[in-house]
Structure formats: structure tokens, C-alpha cells
Amino acid sequence: MAGLTGYVQYRFRSDEQDTNILLRGEAEWVSRKVDELGLTGLGWTMPYGQDSTESKPSSSTKTKSKANISIEEEPLGDKPSDMGPTPDPSRIPVVRRPIGQLDLSKELRMLGIEKPIRPDIIELMEIFSNMDTPRPVQGPMSVDPMAEAWLRELLTVVVREYGTTALKTQDIEEIASKKLGNREGTSLEVWLDSLFSAGKLVKVHGPDAIAWGPSPRWLIGKI
């Protein structure tokens, strides 16, 4: 608005807010109103009518210009045809219960979602001992193909039969140490960590131990 005097017009339009602001009047007054509305640097100003000269308008013109302000809101248009039916609040069931009385396990069972069962170590040892010998894992990234194949068989049972995603290091050692190259303690953990680094296992940090779970691609033999 710098440099403009006389009677001017200021317009600001925002499609995002469906707002159209129009100010007409003396340049000094319009500039002040733009500042008050927080629109400095926005919109555009131009001379308006025959009064857009270097001379100041008469007092009667000034009085009229101060009253000539309008803020127009454009209509939002017709309602989209894909909005669906009008919401009916009466169809939303109201459930009230004392705080802390929600039985989450019961609600999950009603939805057909079973709570994961913690694998029984003795049972897993029995299942594992009766497994047929798997084929060695193929691929240059495998340090011990046979041990890796046995570990994959164990974790497959844990995931598919029990719905559990990981086993603690000590549980793996107790169940399968002999078939994992007699790895125990630190040796076992270092080997499991190498499989984690290769993207074959996921590491789960628990409050008292580290657990290991299978990567989906590794579980189906993709890596």
C-alpha cells in the first residue's frame, strides 16, 4: 500500500477459509484497518474511483469511506453426493460401566480374539525332540546352516501354535542348545545377535531378559 493516497480498495481472499474481505476508503484508514485485522503483507490494494489522486478527499467523503467496509463469506456450495446418510445418534449404543470394570479379556473373546498362550518349555522340548530333521538353510549369509534351520523350526512352532512372537535366550538354550551347535550362554547370544544383524531375527528387550523372534521373510525361507 506504500505510495498510494486518496481513495483506495483493498481485497483479501482465502479459498481455504472461504473468506473474501473488501475494504474501500481513504488509503491511510484502509492501511490502519489492514493492520488491525492482521493482514499486513497479504491481499492487494489499488486506487479506486475518481478520488484516487494525490489530494485528500473532503471531510464528507472521509466519513463515508470509514463506514464502507464489508467482509463477505462465499457459499460452501452444494453438499457432496458421496457423504453417505445423515448420522443417527440414536443408533449408537450407549455403554456405561464403573471406571476400572472393563474385562478386556472377555471383550476380546467375544470378538473371537484369543489371548496368546505363553509357551510351556517342557511341552516345547517334547515337540522339538520329535521334529523331523529339516533341510539346511541355503544362502551365503548362513554361518551354520543346520543350526539356523533348527532354530527356524522352533520359532515356527512358537509363532504358529502359540501366537507368541519371541523366545528368551535362556528358553532357546534350554530347548534347543544341542541342535544349535551346542551353543550356550554368551556363545548362543552372539550367534543370535548375528542373525539379528542379518535381518533374520528381531530382538525384543524385556525388563529382565532379551528375547528373539523370527523375521517374516526368514520364517518362510525368503532370506
N, C-alpha and C positions, 0 to 999 in steps of 0.2 A: 504494500500500500504506500510505500515510501515514494514521495514525489507527487502524489495525487492530492488535489484540493478540490473544493467545491462539492457538488452533489455526486455521490458515487453509489455503486451497487456491489455488495459482497455476497457471494454464494458459496456454500459448502454442502457437498452431497456425499453421503455414505451409503453405498448399496448394501454393505454388510449389516448396518443398523436400520436400513430403510428410512433414512432421515435426510431431509432436504431443508437447509437453513438459508433464508434470504434476508439480507439487511439492506435498506436503502436510506440514505440520508447524507448529512454533512460528513466529509471524509474524516475529520477529527473525531466526531461522535461514533462513526462506524468502527474506526480503529479501536476506540476505547471499549466498545461492546464486544469486539472480537477477542480482545484480551480478557475481558470478564468471563467469556464463555470458554476460555482455554483453547481457542482455535488459532492462536498465533502460529503462522507458518503453514497453515492449512487453507484450503479453498482458494478463491481468486477474487480480485477486486478490479473494477473497471469504471470509467466515467459513465454517468447515467443522465440522459436528458440534456436540456439546454443549459442547466445550471453547472455543468462540469467545466468551469472556467477558473482562472486564477483568482477572480474576485469572490468575496464571500457572499453567500446568499443573504437575503433580507431576513429580518427577525421573524416574520410570519412564515417564511419558508423553513427557517431553522426549527420553529415549533412543530411544523407539520412533519419534518424529516425525523425528528426524535420519536415520533409516535408510529413511524412507518417501519415496523419490524414484524416478521412473520416466520414461524417455524412450521414447515409442512412435513407431514409423515405420509409417505407413499403407501398405498394399499398393499397388503401382502399377496393379493391375488387369490384365485380360487384354490380351494382345498385340493391337494393332490389326490388322484383317484386310487392310489395304492396304499393309503393309510390304514386300511382294514376297518373293521367295525368299531363303533364307539365303545370305549371301555365301560364295563358294567361292574361297579364296585361291589354290588350285591352278590356277584358270583365268586368273589374271592373269599375263601374260607377263613374264618377268624379262629385262631388257636391261642388260648390263654393258659398259662401254667405258671406256678410259682418259680421264681428265679432259682436255677440250680437243679430243677426237677426233670430236665430233659434227659431221657435214656437214649444216648446216641447209638449204642449197640443195637437196641431194639429197633430204632428207626431204620438203621442200615439193613437189618434183617428183613424188615418189611419191604424194602426196596430190592431185595434179592442180593444184597452185597454181604458176603461173608467176611468176618474178621480173620485176618491172616493168622495161621497157626504156627507157633514157634516150633521149629523142627526139633524132634527128640533125637538126641545124639545117639543113643543106643539103637533106636529104630533106623537111623540113617546108616549106622555102621553095618547093620544087618543087610539093608538094601544094597549098600555099596559092595559088600563082600560077595553078593550073589549076581553082580552085573557081569555080562559078557565082556571080554576084553575088547576095547574099542580100537579103531584104526588110528595109527599115529597121526598127529596133526601135520598137515602139509604146509610148506612155505619156508622161505629163508629166514624169517623173523623168529622162528621157534628154536630155542636153545635146547629144550628137552621135549621132543615131540610126543613121546609116550606119556610122560608125566602131565603134560598140558592136556592131552586127550582125556586122561582120568579125571583131572580137575574139572574139565568141561562137563563130563558125565555127572559128576557130583553136583555141580551148580545147576545143571538142567533139572535134576530131581528137586532140588531146593526151591527153584522158581516155579516149576510147573505143578508139583504135587502139594507144596505147602504155601505158595503165594508169597514167599519171603524173597527179598531181593539181595541178601548178603549173608555171609557166614563169618564169624570172628576167626582170627588167625588160629587161636588155640583149638577151636572146634574143627577146623580143617586139618590141623595137625593130628588131633585125636582120631579122626575118622579115616584119613587117607594118607598119613605120612609114609607108610611102606610103599604105596603105589605112586608116590610123588618123589621117587628117588631118595627115600629115607631122609627127606629134608625136615628139620626140626628147628624150633626157636628162631634165632636170627637168620639162619640159612634159608628157612622157609619164607620168612618175611621179605628178605632181599629178593628172592625169586618172584614172589607175588608182586612186589613193587616193580620189577622189571616188566611183568605182564601189564601192569597198570600203565607204565610209561609207553608201552607199545599200543595202547588203546584197547587192550583185550579185556581188562578188568576195570571196575570202578572202585574207588576207595571210599569207605564210609567211616568217618571219625566219630566214634561214640564216646560217651562220658568216661568209660573205663577200659575201652579196647578199640582196636581198628578192625573193621570188617571188610570183606571183599565180595563184590558182586560181578556178574558177567555183563560185558557189553553185548547188546542185542546182536550186532553183526558177528561177533566172535562166537556167540552161543549157537548161531545157525551155520557156522563154518565159513563165513564170508571173509574173515581175516585170520 
